[in-house]
Amino acid sequence: MKKVLAFSFFLVVGLIFSQILPQTLSDSYGTFRIVVAYLLSIALSFIMINVGREFELNKKEWKSYSVDYMIAMGTAALPWLLVCIYFMTLIPWEYIGNWDVWKDNLLLSRFAAPTSAGILFSMLAAVGLKTSWVYKKIQTLAIFDDLDTILLMIPLQIMMIGLQWELHIVLIVVTLLLISGWKYLNQLRLPQSWYWMLLSAVFIAGMCEFIYRTSLFISEKGVHIEVLLPAFIFGMILKTNHNQTSTDRKAATAISYLFMLLVGLSMPLFFGVTSTNEINNSLMPDMSWGEIAFHVLIVSLLSNIGKMVPVFFFRDRKLSERLALSIGMFTRGEVGAGIIVVAIGYGVQGPMLTISVLTIVLNLLLTGFFIILVKKLALKSVNTQ
C-alpha cells in the first residue's frame, strides 16, 4: 500500500511543480522540458521492459490463449470508449462532429485501457493470492490488455499524423518488432540486474530519439517511434530471470517513482489553454476545481465499469471469483500514465488532460481498497467450495 501511495504522491508533486516551474525557470524552462522528456522516455522504457518480461506463454498452445486475449481486448476497449464518449459530452455541441476533437480524445482516453501489471501483481502477491486462480488469470489478462493498449497506439498514431511516408517506415519497424517478439519469445539470455535493464532502457530511448532527430534532416515531421513497443518486445524476448534481488526490486520501484514524478512535471499549464488543434479559442472553457473533481469521479467510475467485462465470461467459475478478477483489473499506473505522456507529445492539452491525470491519482489511492475487495471475494470462493 505504501508503494501505491508513493506513486500518487510523486505524481501530485510533479503536477504542482509543473504549474510553478514555467515562470520560475523562465527562459531555461525549454531546456528543462527537453531533459525531462528524455528521462521520461528512459523511465518508461525501463518499465515497459519489465512488463514485457512478464509476458510468458507456451507458443505451442497459443490457441488456448485466444479467448483470454479477446476478453482482455474487451476489458481494455470498453473503458477507453466509455471515457472517450464522456469527454466528448464535455465540449461545446458545435464541435461534436469535428474529427480533430475526436482524435485528441480517442488518444487521451486510452489511458483508461491498461491495468498496470507491475503494481497489481505485487499487491496481489502481498495479500497471499499468488497461488489462486484469480491471480493466475489476472496475470494473463493484465499482460494482454497492456499489449493491446500498446498495439492500438499504432492506428491511433496514424489518426494523429495521417498516412505520411514517415508512418510507412514506422509500420515496417513495428511489424518487424512484432515478428521478432513472437519468434524469439523468452529466448534471449542476458543479465537482468536492474542496472542492465536501465542500460537497455537508455539504449532503446536513445535509439528512438536518434532515429527521430536524424530523420528530421529529410522530413519536417520526422520518423517518431514511441518507446512503448520496442521496450516491451525487448522484455518479451528476454529469458526471464525470476530470481530478483531486493536491490533489483528497490531500484525498479525507485525508477517507477521517478517516472510518476516526471509524468507530473511534463504536464502543461492546466487552465487558460485551448485545444491543441486551435479550432477556436473558446473551445474548452476553464473549469473550476469542483467541476474537475466531479468529472474525475465520473471518469473513474466509467473506466472501472468498463473493466467489469470478465464478469460475463469464465462461467465455470463462481461469481465471487469473476468479480474478484474484474475488480483486480481496476488499477491504473505506469502504462496509463505513459499513454498520457504520448498524448501530450501530440499536443493534447486542456481540462480533459487534467481530469485524466487526476483520475489516475484517484485510482492509485483506491488500489488498496480494491485489493482488499479482491482478497475477500477470492477467499469467499475458496471457503464456499
Backbone hydrogen bonds in HBPLUS format (Angstrom, degrees):
<---DONOR---> <-ACCEPTOR-->    atom                        ^
c    i                          cat <-CA-CA->   ^        H-A-AA   ^      H-
h    n   atom  resd res      DA  || num        DHA   H-A  angle D-A-AA Bond
n    s   type  num  typ     dist DA aas  dist angle  dist       angle   num
A0005-LEU N   A0001-MET O   3.01 MM   4  6.31 166.0  2.03 156.4 160.0     1
A0006-ALA N   A0002-LYS O   2.88 MM   4  6.05 150.3  1.97 143.8 152.4     2
A0007-PHE N   A0003-LYS O   2.98 MM   4  6.30 147.5  2.09 144.1 152.6     3
A0008-SER N   A0004-VAL O   3.15 MM   4  6.53 161.1  2.18 151.8 154.9     4
A0009-PHE N   A0005-LEU O   2.87 MM   4  6.10 156.6  1.92 147.1 154.6     5
A0010-PHE N   A0006-ALA O   2.93 MM   4  6.12 171.3  1.93 157.1 157.4     6
A0011-LEU N   A0007-PHE O   3.04 MM   4  6.22 156.8  2.10 148.0 154.9     7
A0012-VAL N   A0008-SER O   2.92 MM   4  6.11 162.0  1.95 152.5 157.0     8
A0013-VAL N   A0009-PHE O   2.89 MM   4  6.13 160.7  1.93 153.3 159.2     9
A0014-GLY N   A0010-PHE O   2.97 MM   4  6.10 159.6  2.02 143.4 148.8    10
A0015-LEU N   A0011-LEU O   2.95 MM   4  6.23 151.3  2.04 143.5 151.8    11
A0016-ILE N   A0012-VAL O   2.95 MM   4  6.24 158.5  1.99 153.1 157.7    12
A0017-PHE N   A0013-VAL O   3.06 MM   4  6.33 166.8  2.08 153.7 156.7    13
A0018-SER N   A0014-GLY O   2.89 MM   4  6.03 138.6  2.06 143.0 154.9    14
A0019-GLN N   A0016-ILE O   3.15 MM   3  5.54 146.4  2.27 104.7 114.0    15
A0020-ILE N   A0017-PHE O   3.12 MM   3  4.92 136.1  2.32  92.4 104.9    16
A0021-LEU N   A0017-PHE O   2.86 MM   4  5.73 177.0  1.86 157.6 158.2    17
A0024-THR N   A0020-ILE O   3.26 MM   4  6.35 160.0  2.30 145.6 150.8    18
A0025-LEU N   A0021-LEU O   2.77 MM   4  5.59 177.2  1.77 156.1 157.1    19
A0026-SER N   A0022-PRO O   3.19 MM   4  5.75 134.4  2.41 121.4 133.1    20
A0028-SER N   A0025-LEU O   3.02 MM   3  5.26 155.0  2.08 138.3 131.1    21
A0029-TYR N   A0026-SER O   3.12 MM   3  5.56 164.1  2.14 115.7 120.6    22
A0032-PHE N   A0028-SER O   3.09 MM   4  6.37 159.7  2.13 151.1 157.5    23
A0033-ARG N   A0029-TYR O   2.91 MM   4  6.16 153.4  1.98 151.3 157.3    24
A0034-ILE N   A0030-GLY O   3.20 MM   4  6.50 149.6  2.30 142.7 150.2    25
A0035-VAL N   A0031-THR O   3.09 MM   4  6.41 161.8  2.12 154.8 158.7    26
A0036-VAL N   A0032-PHE O   2.95 MM   4  6.18 164.6  1.98 152.8 157.3    27
A0037-ALA N   A0033-ARG O   2.88 MM   4  6.01 156.9  1.94 144.9 151.4    28
A0038-TYR N   A0034-ILE O   3.10 MM   4  6.38 155.4  2.16 147.5 152.9    29
A0039-LEU N   A0035-VAL O   3.00 MM   4  6.23 168.2  2.01 155.7 159.2    30
A0040-LEU N   A0036-VAL O   2.82 MM   4  5.91 149.4  1.91 146.3 155.6    31
A0041-SER N   A0037-ALA O   3.04 MM   4  6.29 148.2  2.15 139.6 147.2    32
A0042-ILE N   A0038-TYR O   3.06 MM   4  6.40 154.3  2.13 149.2 155.6    33
A0043-ALA N   A0039-LEU O   2.95 MM   4  6.20 167.1  1.96 152.2 155.3    34
A0044-LEU N   A0040-LEU O   2.87 MM   4  6.00 162.1  1.90 150.4 155.8    35
A0045-SER N   A0041-SER O   2.91 MM   4  5.95 153.6  1.98 140.4 148.1    36
A0046-PHE N   A0042-ILE O   2.92 MM   4  6.19 157.3  1.97 150.7 156.5    37
A0047-ILE N   A0043-ALA O   3.02 MM   4  6.29 159.0  2.07 147.4 152.6    38
A0048-MET N   A0044-LEU O   2.91 MM   4  6.12 160.4  1.95 150.6 156.0    39
A0049-ILE N   A0045-SER O   2.92 MM   4  6.12 147.8  2.02 147.6 156.2    40
A0050-ASN N   A0046-PHE O   3.26 MM   4  6.56 157.4  2.32 144.6 149.5    41
A0051-VAL N   A0047-ILE O   2.97 MM   4  6.33 145.8  2.09 143.5 154.0    42
A0052-GLY N   A0048-MET O   2.87 MM   4  6.04 159.8  1.91 146.7 151.8    43
A0053-ARG N   A0049-ILE O   2.96 MM   4  6.25 141.6  2.11 142.2 153.1    44
A0054-GLU N   A0051-VAL O   3.09 MM   3  5.39 142.5  2.24 103.4 114.0    45
A0055-PHE N   A0052-GLY O   2.98 MM   3  5.25 156.3  2.04 108.2 115.9    46
A0061-GLU N   A0058-ASN O   2.97 MM   3  5.52 150.1  2.06 114.0 122.8    47
A0062-TRP N   A0059-LYS O   3.30 MM   3  4.94 145.3  2.42 112.4 106.4    48
A0064-SER N   A0061-GLU O   2.99 MM   3  5.66 142.9  2.13 116.7 126.1    49
A0065-TYR N   A0062-TRP O   3.05 MM   3  5.46 154.2  2.11 109.1 117.0    50
A0066-SER N   A0063-LYS O   3.13 MM   3  5.28 159.7  2.17 106.1 112.4    51
A0069-TYR N   A0065-TYR O   2.88 MM   4  6.12 156.5  1.93 154.9 162.0    52
A0070-MET N   A0066-SER O   3.02 MM   4  6.27 156.4  2.08 146.7 152.5    53
A0071-ILE N   A0067-VAL O   2.97 MM   4  6.25 158.1  2.01 153.0 159.1    54
A0072-ALA N   A0068-ASP O   2.85 MM   4  6.05 160.4  1.88 149.6 155.6    55
A0073-MET N   A0069-TYR O   2.80 MM   4  6.00 149.2  1.89 145.2 154.1    56
A0074-GLY N   A0070-MET O   3.01 MM   4  6.30 155.2  2.07 143.7 149.4    57
A0075-THR N   A0071-ILE O   2.84 MM   4  6.11 151.4  1.92 147.2 156.3    58
A0076-ALA N   A0072-ALA O   2.91 MM   4  6.13 134.6  2.12 141.4 152.8    59
A0077-ALA N   A0073-MET O   2.79 MM   4  5.95 149.9  1.88 145.9 155.3    60
A0078-LEU N   A0074-GLY O   3.03 MM   4  5.88 175.4  2.03 149.4 150.8    61
A0081-LEU N   A0077-ALA O   2.94 MM   4  6.18 164.2  1.97 161.0 164.6    62
A0082-LEU N   A0078-LEU O   2.95 MM   4  6.08 165.8  1.97 155.4 159.7    63
A0083-VAL N   A0079-PRO O   2.96 MM   4  6.06 165.3  1.99 151.8 155.6    64
A0084-CYS N   A0080-TRP O   2.95 MM   4  6.10 159.1  1.99 147.3 153.8    65
A0085-ILE N   A0081-LEU O   2.96 MM   4  6.09 168.4  1.97 152.1 154.7    66
A0086-TYR N   A0082-LEU O   3.04 MM   4  6.22 154.1  2.11 141.8 149.4    67
A0087-PHE N   A0083-VAL O   2.85 MM   4  6.11 159.8  1.89 152.7 158.0    68
A0088-MET N   A0084-CYS O   3.01 MM   4  6.30 150.4  2.10 147.2 155.3    69
A0089-THR N   A0085-ILE O   3.21 MM   4  6.57 132.5  2.45 137.6 149.3    70
A0089-THR N   A0086-TYR O   3.00 MM   3  5.18 133.5  2.22 100.2 113.2    71
A0090-LEU N   A0087-PHE O   3.01 MM   3  5.32 151.6  2.09 106.5 115.5    72
A0095-TYR N   A0092-PRO O   3.04 MM   3  5.94 168.1  2.06 128.6 132.5    73
A0096-ILE N   A0093-TRP O   3.06 MM   3  5.46 171.9  2.07 122.1 123.3    74
A0098-ASN N   A0095-TYR O   3.05 MM   3  5.18 164.4  2.08 110.8 114.7    75
A0101-VAL N   A0098-ASN O   3.20 MM   3  5.60 127.1  2.49 105.4 117.2    76
A0102-TRP N   A0098-ASN O   3.28 MM   4  6.67 157.2  2.33 147.3 153.8    77
A0103-LYS N   A0099-TRP O   2.89 MM   4  6.13 157.7  1.93 153.1 158.9    78
A0104-ASP N   A0100-ASP O   3.19 MM   4  6.43 164.6  2.21 145.5 148.3    79
A0105-ASN N   A0101-VAL O   3.11 MM   4  6.36 165.6  2.13 150.8 154.6    80
A0106-LEU N   A0102-TRP O   2.76 MM   4  5.89 155.4  1.82 155.6 162.6    81
A0107-LEU N   A0103-LYS O   3.10 MM   4  6.26 156.9  2.15 150.0 155.1    82
A0108-LEU N   A0104-ASP O   2.94 MM   4  6.14 173.6  1.94 154.1 156.2    83
A0109-SER N   A0105-ASN O   2.91 MM   4  5.69 164.1  1.94 142.0 147.4    84
A0110-ARG N   A0107-LEU O   3.23 MM   3  5.48 152.6  2.30 105.0 113.2    85
A0111-PHE N   A0108-LEU O   3.23 MM   3  6.23 169.9  2.24 125.5 127.3    86
A0112-ALA N   A0109-SER O   3.13 MM   3  6.00 170.1  2.14 122.9 125.3    87
A0113-ALA N   A0110-ARG O   3.02 MM   3  5.44 166.7  2.03 116.2 120.5    88
A0120-LEU N   A0116-SER O   3.29 MM   4  6.43 173.0  2.29 156.6 158.5    89
A0121-PHE N   A0117-ALA O   2.88 MM   4  5.93 177.6  1.88 163.6 163.7    90
A0122-SER N   A0118-GLY O   3.36 MM   4  6.40 169.5  2.37 145.9 149.0    91
A0123-MET N   A0119-ILE O   3.13 MM   4  6.28 158.0  2.18 151.2 157.2    92
A0124-LEU N   A0120-LEU O   2.98 MM   4  6.15 165.8  2.00 158.8 162.7    93
A0125-ALA N   A0121-PHE O   2.98 MM   4  6.08 158.4  2.03 148.3 154.5    94
A0126-ALA N   A0122-SER O   3.02 MM   4  6.11 144.4  2.15 133.9 143.8    95
A0127-VAL N   A0123-MET O   3.21 MM   4  6.52 135.7  2.42 141.9 151.4    96
A0129-LEU N   A0124-LEU O   3.12 MM   5  5.58 163.0  2.15 154.8 153.0    97
A0128-GLY N   A0125-ALA O   3.12 MM   3  5.23 161.1  2.16 108.7 111.3    98
A0132-SER N   A0129-LEU O   3.03 MM   3  5.25 162.1  2.06 113.9 119.7    99
A0136-LYS N   A0132-SER O   3.21 MM   4  6.50 169.6  2.22 150.3 152.7   100
A0137-LYS N   A0133-TRP O   2.89 MM   4  6.02 160.4  1.93 155.3 160.6   101
A0138-ILE N   A0134-VAL O   2.87 MM   4  5.95 159.3  1.92 149.1 155.6   102
A0139-GLN N   A0135-TYR O   2.86 MM   4  6.00 152.6  1.94 147.6 155.6   103
A0140-THR N   A0136-LYS O   3.31 MM   4  6.60 147.4  2.42 136.1 142.8   104
A0141-LEU N   A0137-LYS O   2.94 MM   4  6.21 175.1  1.94 157.9 158.6   105
A0142-ALA N   A0138-ILE O   2.76 MM   4  5.65 167.6  1.78 153.7 157.6   106
A0143-ILE N   A0139-GLN O   3.45 MM   4  6.34 159.4  2.50 131.1 136.4   107
A0144-PHE N   A0140-THR O   3.03 MM   4  6.23 160.0  2.07 149.6 155.8   108
A0145-ASP N   A0141-LEU O   2.82 MM   4  6.04 154.1  1.89 150.8 157.6   109
A0146-ASP N   A0142-ALA O   3.03 MM   4  6.17 144.8  2.15 140.0 149.2   110
A0147-LEU N   A0143-ILE O   2.92 MM   4  6.15 155.1  1.98 145.1 152.4   111
A0148-ASP N   A0144-PHE O   2.81 MM   4  6.04 157.4  1.86 146.8 153.2   112
A0149-THR N   A0145-ASP O   3.02 MM   4  6.03 149.9  2.11 131.8 139.6   113
A0150-ILE N   A0146-ASP O   3.04 MM   4  6.35 155.6  2.11 146.8 152.6   114
A0151-LEU N   A0147-LEU O   2.92 MM   4  6.19 164.1  1.95 155.2 159.4   115
A0152-LEU N   A0148-ASP O   2.94 MM   4  6.06 155.9  2.00 147.7 153.9   116
A0153-MET N   A0150-ILE O   3.14 MM   3  5.32 145.0  2.27 100.2 110.6   117
A0154-ILE N   A0151-LEU O   3.12 MM   3  5.84 160.5  2.16 115.6 120.9   118
A0156-LEU N   A0152-LEU O   3.22 MM   4  6.41 158.9  2.27 147.7 154.1   119
A0157-GLN N   A0153-MET O   2.80 MM   4  5.84 144.3  1.93 136.6 145.8   120
A0158-ILE N   A0154-ILE O   3.02 MM   4  6.37 148.6  2.12 146.1 155.2   121
A0159-MET N   A0155-PRO O   2.95 MM   4  6.26 152.3  2.03 144.4 151.4   122
A0160-MET N   A0156-LEU O   3.00 MM   4  6.28 149.1  2.09 143.5 151.7   123
A0161-ILE N   A0157-GLN O   3.10 MM   4  6.34 158.9  2.15 153.8 157.1   124
A0162-GLY N   A0158-ILE O   2.66 MM   4  5.01 138.5  1.82 141.8 149.9   125
A0164-GLN N   A0162-GLY O   2.83 MM   2  5.66 137.5  2.02 105.7  92.7   126
A0167-LEU N   A0164-GLN O   3.04 MM   3  5.42 131.5  2.28 105.1 117.1   127
A0168-HIS N   A0165-TRP O   3.12 MM   3  5.25 132.5  2.35  98.6 111.1   128
A0169-ILE N   A0166-GLU O   3.17 MM   3  5.43 126.1  2.48  99.3 111.8   129
A0170-VAL N   A0166-GLU O   3.24 MM   4  6.67 153.9  2.31 142.2 149.4   130
A0171-LEU N   A0167-LEU O   2.87 MM   4  6.16 157.4  1.92 150.7 156.2   131
A0172-ILE N   A0168-HIS O   3.02 MM   4  6.28 151.6  2.10 143.1 150.3   132
A0173-VAL N   A0169-ILE O   2.96 MM   4  6.24 164.5  1.98 154.0 157.8   133
A0174-VAL N   A0170-VAL O   2.85 MM   4  6.07 162.7  1.88 154.3 159.4   134
A0175-THR N   A0171-LEU O   2.94 MM   4  6.07 160.2  1.98 144.9 150.2   135
A0176-LEU N   A0172-ILE O   3.00 MM   4  6.24 163.9  2.03 152.3 156.3   136
A0177-LEU N   A0173-VAL O   2.92 MM   4  6.14 154.0  1.99 148.4 156.1   137
A0178-LEU N   A0174-VAL O   2.94 MM   4  6.20 161.7  1.98 153.5 157.7   138
A0179-ILE N   A0175-THR O   2.99 MM   4  6.22 162.5  2.02 152.3 157.0   139
A0180-SER N   A0176-LEU O   2.94 MM   4  6.06 161.1  1.97 146.3 151.9   140
A0181-GLY N   A0177-LEU O   2.80 MM   4  6.00 157.8  1.85 150.6 157.2   141
A0182-TRP N   A0178-LEU O   3.08 MM   4  6.29 156.8  2.13 147.2 151.9   142
A0183-LYS N   A0179-ILE O   2.91 MM   4  6.03 166.3  1.93 151.8 156.4   143
A0184-TYR N   A0180-SER O   2.89 MM   4  5.82 165.5  1.91 151.4 155.0   144
A0187-GLN N   A0184-TYR O   3.14 MM   3  5.42 137.1  2.34 147.2 135.6   145
A0186-ASN N   A0236-MET O   2.86 MM  50  5.96 161.8  1.89 135.2 141.5   146
A0187-GLN N   A0237-ILE O   2.99 MM  50  5.60 123.3  2.32 122.8 130.5   147
A0188-LEU N   A0237-ILE O   2.60 MM  49  5.57 162.0  1.63 174.5 168.5   148
A0239-LYS N   A0188-LEU O   2.69 MM  51  5.25 158.8  1.74 141.1 136.4   149
A0196-TRP N   A0193-SER O   3.03 MM   3  5.40 127.9  2.31 108.0 121.3   150
A0197-MET N   A0193-SER O   3.07 MM   4  6.40 158.5  2.11 156.9 163.7   151
A0198-LEU N   A0194-TRP O   2.84 MM   4  6.06 148.3  1.94 143.5 153.1   152
A0199-LEU N   A0195-TYR O   2.91 MM   4  6.02 153.0  1.99 135.8 143.2   153
A0200-SER N   A0196-TRP O   2.92 MM   4  6.14 153.5  1.99 143.1 150.4   154
A0201-ALA N   A0197-MET O   2.90 MM   4  6.15 148.2  2.00 139.9 148.9   155
A0202-VAL N   A0198-LEU O   2.88 MM   4  6.19 153.9  1.94 150.4 157.1   156
A0203-PHE N   A0199-LEU O   3.00 MM   4  6.25 155.7  2.06 145.1 151.7   157
A0204-ILE N   A0200-SER O   2.91 MM   4  6.18 163.2  1.94 152.0 156.0   158
A0205-ALA N   A0201-ALA O   2.92 MM   4  6.04 171.9  1.93 153.0 155.7   159
A0206-GLY N   A0202-VAL O   2.82 MM   4  5.84 152.8  1.89 141.7 150.5   160
A0207-MET N   A0203-PHE O   2.83 MM   4  6.02 153.9  1.90 149.1 155.6   161
A0208-CYS N   A0204-ILE O   3.03 MM   4  6.27 163.5  2.06 151.1 155.2   162
A0209-GLU N   A0205-ALA O   3.00 MM   4  6.19 157.7  2.05 146.0 152.3   163
A0210-PHE N   A0206-GLY O   2.77 MM   4  5.92 153.6  1.84 145.2 153.6   164
A0211-ILE N   A0207-MET O   2.90 MM   4  6.08 164.6  1.92 152.9 155.9   165
A0212-TYR N   A0208-CYS O   3.11 MM   4  6.29 157.9  2.16 140.6 146.9   166
A0213-ARG N   A0209-GLU O   2.86 MM   4  6.08 172.4  1.86 157.8 159.3   167
A0214-THR N   A0210-PHE O   2.86 MM   4  5.89 164.6  1.88 152.0 156.9   168
A0215-SER N   A0211-ILE O   2.98 MM   4  5.97 157.7  2.03 143.0 149.3   169
A0216-LEU N   A0213-ARG O   3.30 MM   3  5.35 142.4  2.45  96.1 106.4   170
A0217-PHE N   A0214-THR O   3.16 MM   3  5.92 164.3  2.18 118.3 122.7   171
A0218-ILE N   A0215-SER O   3.05 MM   3  5.56 150.5  2.14 111.1 119.1   172
A0219-SER N   A0215-SER O   2.91 MM   4  5.97 124.9  2.22 145.2 161.4   173
A0231-ALA N   A0227-VAL O   3.05 MM   4  5.86 164.2  2.07 153.4 158.3   174
A0232-PHE N   A0228-LEU O   3.10 MM   4  6.15 154.9  2.17 140.6 148.2   175
A0233-ILE N   A0229-LEU O   2.86 MM   4  6.00 168.4  1.87 164.1 166.3   176
A0234-PHE N   A0230-PRO O   2.98 MM   4  6.13 156.7  2.03 144.2 150.8   177
A0235-GLY N   A0231-ALA O   3.03 MM   4  6.30 156.7  2.09 146.1 152.1   178
A0236-MET N   A0232-PHE O   2.92 MM   4  6.24 145.0  2.04 143.4 154.0   179
A0237-ILE N   A0233-ILE O   3.04 MM   4  6.37 154.2  2.11 154.8 159.2   180
A0249-ARG N   A0245-THR O   3.14 MM   4  6.50 158.6  2.19 150.3 155.4   181
A0250-LYS N   A0246-SER O   2.91 MM   4  6.11 158.8  1.96 146.7 152.7   182
A0251-ALA N   A0247-THR O   2.91 MM   4  6.03 158.8  1.95 148.5 154.3   183
A0252-ALA N   A0248-ASP O   2.97 MM   4  6.14 159.5  2.01 146.9 152.5   184
A0253-THR N   A0249-ARG O   2.96 MM   4  6.15 155.6  2.02 145.1 151.9   185
A0254-ALA N   A0250-LYS O   2.90 MM   4  6.12 157.6  1.95 146.6 152.8   186
A0255-ILE N   A0251-ALA O   2.96 MM   4  6.21 155.4  2.02 149.7 155.8   187
A0256-SER N   A0252-ALA O   3.01 MM   4  6.23 147.9  2.11 141.3 150.2   188
A0257-TYR N   A0253-THR O   2.92 MM   4  6.27 152.6  2.00 149.7 157.2   189
A0258-LEU N   A0254-ALA O   2.93 MM   4  6.22 159.4  1.97 146.6 152.3   190
A0259-PHE N   A0255-ILE O   2.85 MM   4  6.05 151.4  1.93 142.5 150.7   191
A0260-MET N   A0256-SER O   3.03 MM   4  6.36 160.8  2.07 150.1 153.5   192
A0261-LEU N   A0257-TYR O   3.01 MM   4  6.31 155.9  2.07 150.3 157.3   193
A0262-LEU N   A0258-LEU O   2.87 MM   4  6.12 160.1  1.91 153.0 158.4   194
A0263-VAL N   A0259-PHE O   2.82 MM   4  6.11 149.0  1.92 151.0 160.3   195
A0264-GLY N   A0260-MET O   3.11 MM   4  6.36 160.9  2.15 144.7 148.7   196
A0265-LEU N   A0261-LEU O   2.96 MM   4  6.28 156.6  2.01 147.7 154.7   197
A0266-SER N   A0262-LEU O   2.95 MM   4  6.07 130.1  2.21 138.8 151.1   198
A0266-SER N   A0263-VAL O   3.15 MM   3  5.13 134.8  2.36  95.6 108.2   199
A0267-MET N   A0264-GLY O   3.20 MM   3  5.57 162.1  2.23 110.2 115.7   200
A0278-GLU N   A0275-SER O   2.96 MM   3  5.36 160.3  2.00 112.6 119.1   201
A0283-LEU N   A0280-ASN O   3.04 MM   3  5.19 159.9  2.08 120.8 118.7   202
A0292-ILE N   A0288-SER O   2.98 MM   4  6.30 163.3  2.01 154.0 158.7   203
A0293-ALA N   A0289-TRP O   2.85 MM   4  6.00 157.9  1.90 145.1 151.3   204
A0294-PHE N   A0290-GLY O   3.06 MM   4  6.29 155.5  2.12 144.6 150.8   205
A0295-HIS N   A0291-GLU O   3.00 MM   4  6.31 162.6  2.03 152.2 156.6   206
A0296-VAL N   A0292-ILE O   2.83 MM   4  6.06 148.3  1.93 150.0 159.4   207
A0297-LEU N   A0293-ALA O   3.13 MM   4  6.39 156.1  2.19 146.8 151.7   208
A0298-ILE N   A0294-PHE O   3.10 MM   4  6.45 159.6  2.14 149.8 155.2   209
A0299-VAL N   A0295-HIS O   2.86 MM   4  5.98 168.1  1.87 151.4 154.9   210
A0300-SER N   A0296-VAL O   2.92 MM   4  5.99 159.4  1.96 146.4 152.6   211
A0301-LEU N   A0297-LEU O   2.95 MM   4  6.12 155.8  2.01 143.9 150.8   212
A0302-LEU N   A0298-ILE O   2.86 MM   4  6.12 164.8  1.88 155.7 159.4   213
A0303-SER N   A0299-VAL O   2.89 MM   4  6.01 164.3  1.91 150.3 154.9   214
A0304-ASN N   A0300-SER O   3.06 MM   4  6.17 151.2  2.15 142.8 150.1   215
A0305-ILE N   A0301-LEU O   2.89 MM   4  6.10 149.0  1.99 147.9 157.0   216
A0306-GLY N   A0302-LEU O   3.01 MM   4  6.22 154.9  2.07 146.9 153.2   217
A0307-LYS N   A0304-ASN O   3.12 MM   3  4.99 133.5  2.34  91.6 104.3   218
A0308-MET N   A0305-ILE O   3.04 MM   3  5.45 163.2  2.07 115.4 118.8   219
A0311-VAL N   A0308-MET O   3.03 MM   3  5.76 155.8  2.09 124.2 131.0   220
A0312-PHE N   A0309-VAL O   3.03 MM   3  5.93 154.6  2.10 130.8 135.0   221
A0313-PHE N   A0310-PRO O   3.07 MM   3  5.21 165.6  2.09 110.8 114.4   222
A0317-ARG N   A0314-PHE O   2.93 MM   3  5.76 167.8  1.95 126.3 129.7   223
A0321-GLU N   A0318-LYS O   3.06 MM   3  5.32 125.0  2.38 101.9 115.2   224
A0322-ARG N   A0318-LYS O   3.10 MM   4  6.51 157.5  2.15 151.7 158.1   225
A0323-LEU N   A0319-LEU O   2.83 MM   4  6.05 154.4  1.90 152.5 159.8   226
A0324-ALA N   A0320-SER O   2.93 MM   4  6.08 154.1  2.00 137.8 145.4   227
A0325-LEU N   A0321-GLU O   2.86 MM   4  6.11 153.8  1.93 146.1 153.3   228
A0326-SER N   A0322-ARG O   3.02 MM   4  6.23 159.5  2.06 143.9 148.8   229
A0327-ILE N   A0323-LEU O   2.87 MM   4  6.06 171.9  1.88 159.0 161.1   230
A0328-GLY N   A0324-ALA O   2.93 MM   4  5.95 149.8  2.02 141.9 150.6   231
A0329-MET N   A0326-SER O   3.03 MM   3  5.26 140.9  2.19 101.6 112.8   232
A0330-PHE N   A0327-ILE O   3.01 MM   3  5.32 164.7  2.04 113.3 117.5   233
A0337-ALA N   A0333-GLY O   2.97 MM   4  6.15 158.7  2.01 155.0 161.9   234
A0338-GLY N   A0334-GLU O   2.78 MM   4  5.98 143.4  1.91 142.8 154.0   235
A0339-ILE N   A0335-VAL O   3.02 MM   4  6.39 145.2  2.14 146.8 155.0   236
A0340-ILE N   A0336-GLY O   3.24 MM   4  6.60 151.9  2.33 142.9 149.8   237
A0341-VAL N   A0337-ALA O   3.02 MM   4  6.37 151.2  2.10 146.5 154.4   238
A0342-VAL N   A0338-GLY O   3.00 MM   4  6.35 153.2  2.08 146.5 153.4   239
A0343-ALA N   A0339-ILE O   2.93 MM   4  6.24 155.4  1.99 147.7 154.6   240
A0344-ILE N   A0340-ILE O   2.93 MM   4  6.24 152.3  2.00 148.3 155.7   241
A0345-GLY N   A0341-VAL O   2.99 MM   4  6.29 148.2  2.09 142.9 151.9   242
A0345-GLY N   A0342-VAL O   3.05 MM   3  4.95 115.2  2.49  91.2 107.3   243
A0346-TYR N   A0342-VAL O   3.21 MM   4  6.63 130.7  2.46 139.6 152.0   244
A0346-TYR N   A0343-ALA O   3.06 MM   3  5.19 135.5  2.27  97.7 109.8   245
A0348-VAL N   A0343-ALA O   3.08 MM   5  5.56 164.2  2.11 145.9 141.1   246
A0347-GLY N   A0344-ILE O   2.82 MM   3  4.91 157.5  1.87 108.9 113.9   247
A0353-LEU N   A0350-GLY O   3.06 MM   3  5.65 135.2  2.27 115.0 125.5   248
A0355-ILE N   A0351-PRO O   2.89 MM   4  6.20 160.4  1.93 155.6 160.7   249
A0356-SER N   A0352-MET O   2.94 MM   4  6.12 155.8  2.00 143.6 149.9   250
A0357-VAL N   A0353-LEU O   3.04 MM   4  6.31 165.0  2.06 154.8 157.5   251
A0358-LEU N   A0354-THR O   3.01 MM   4  6.21 169.8  2.02 155.6 158.6   252
A0359-THR N   A0355-ILE O   2.88 MM   4  5.99 138.8  2.05 141.9 153.4   253
A0360-ILE N   A0356-SER O   3.16 MM   4  6.50 150.6  2.25 145.6 152.1   254
A0361-VAL N   A0357-VAL O   3.13 MM   4  6.53 154.9  2.20 145.3 152.3   255
A0362-LEU N   A0358-LEU O   2.92 MM   4  6.17 160.9  1.95 146.2 150.6   256
A0363-ASN N   A0359-THR O   2.94 MM   4  6.17 166.0  1.96 152.3 155.7   257
A0364-LEU N   A0360-ILE O   2.93 MM   4  6.10 153.3  2.00 148.5 156.0   258
A0365-LEU N   A0361-VAL O   2.99 MM   4  6.26 156.6  2.04 150.3 156.6   259
A0366-LEU N   A0362-LEU O   2.99 MM   4  6.26 140.7  2.15 144.5 155.8   260
A0367-THR N   A0364-LEU O   3.20 MM   3  5.12 153.8  2.28  98.9 106.8   261
A0369-PHE N   A0366-LEU O   3.02 MM   3  5.31 116.2  2.44 105.4 120.5   262
A0370-PHE N   A0366-LEU O   2.96 MM   4  6.30 157.9  2.01 155.6 162.9   263
A0371-ILE N   A0367-THR O   2.87 MM   4  6.14 160.7  1.91 157.0 161.5   264
A0372-ILE N   A0368-GLY O   3.04 MM   4  6.29 151.6  2.13 145.2 152.6   265
A0373-LEU N   A0369-PHE O   3.11 MM   4  6.41 156.2  2.16 148.1 153.9   266
A0374-VAL N   A0370-PHE O   2.93 MM   4  6.27 156.3  1.99 149.5 156.5   267
A0375-LYS N   A0371-ILE O   2.90 MM   4  6.16 160.1  1.94 149.9 154.6   268
A0376-LYS N   A0372-ILE O   2.99 MM   4  6.26 164.4  2.01 151.4 155.1   269
A0377-LEU N   A0373-LEU O   2.93 MM   4  6.11 165.4  1.95 155.0 158.9   270
A0378-ALA N   A0374-VAL O   2.85 MM   4  5.95 159.0  1.89 150.8 157.3   271
A0379-LEU N   A0375-LYS O   2.88 MM   4  6.01 163.6  1.91 152.1 156.6   272
A0380-LYS N   A0376-LYS O   2.90 MM   4  5.99 146.0  2.02 139.6 149.5   273
A0381-SER N   A0377-LEU O   3.13 MM   4  6.39 150.8  2.22 142.9 148.9   274
A0382-VAL N   A0378-ALA O   3.26 MM   4  6.59 145.5  2.38 139.2 148.3   275
A0383-ASN N   A0379-LEU O   2.90 MM   4  6.13 160.7  1.93 153.3 158.0   276
A0384-THR N   A0380-LYS O   3.08 MM   4  6.17 136.5  2.28 142.8 152.6   277
A0385-GLN N   A0382-VAL O   3.29 MM   3  5.48 161.6  2.33 105.3 110.7   278
